[in-house]
Amino acid sequence: MDYSVVFAFLFGLLLIYVVVRLFYLPMRWLLVVLYNGLIGGVVLWLLNLVGSVVGLHIAINPLTALIAGFLGIPGVVILTIIQYMS
């Protein structure tokens, strides 16, 4: 067996491993951001549904959804306070 073939095969495996590692973390981060934004949008929708009784409405856009998604309940409270201040 020729050693150059073995080294080329091992180099190819190493290259595939490095490429997968480089793209795995950014893709994981992107999926976490999308998931948090989706959860934030649902929380804001529920807040608008319940808040319509007292006249509270927070616009659902990517920024407010991400704020609510990243910060959770404190983010929704901050958005509510900002809505009442404006």
N, C-alpha and C positions, 0 to 999 in steps of 0.2 A: 504494500500500500504506500502510495506517495504521500509524504508528510505535508507537501504544499496543499493538497486537497483537504487534509484534516485541519490545517491552520486556516484555510479559507472558510471551511464550514464553521469552525469555532468563532472566527471573526464575524461571520454573518450572523450567528446567534447573538454575539455580543452587541452587534449593531442594532439588531431588532430589539433587544432588551433596552438599550439606551433610548431608542426612539419611542418605545412604549412608555418608558419612565418619564420622558420629557413631555409627552402629551397627556399622560394620565392625570397629573395634578391640575393643570389648567382646565381640563374637561370636568374634573370633579368639582372644582371651584365654580365653574359655570353652572353646573347642575344644581349646586347648593344655592346659588343666587336665584336661579329660576324657581326653585322650589319655595324659597323664602318669599319671593315676590308673589307667587301664587297664593300662598297662605295669607300673606298680608292683604291681598286683594279680596279674599274671601272674608277676612275679619272686617275690613272696611265696608264690604257689602252688607254684612250682618249689622254693623253699626249704623249704616244708613237706613236699613230696614227698620231697626228698633228706634233709631233717632228721629225718624220721620214723625213720630208722635209728638215730639217736643220741638220740632223744627231744626234738628241738627242734620247737616249734610256735609260730607267731606268728599271732594271729587276723587274718583278712583283713576289714577294715572300711574305710569311706571314709577315715578318718584315717591308718591305717597304709599304705593304698595310695597316698595322696597324698604321704606322707613318703617312701616308697620311690620314687615316681615323680619327685618334685622333686629329691631328693638323690641318686638313683641307688644305686650300690653303697655309698657311705658311709652313706646312709639305711638300707639293709638291715642294715649292720653296727651302726649305732646301735640299731635296733629289736632286734637280736639281743642286744646288750649289756643293753638295758633288760629284755628277757625273762629273761636270766640273773640280773639283780639282784633281780627281784621274786619 
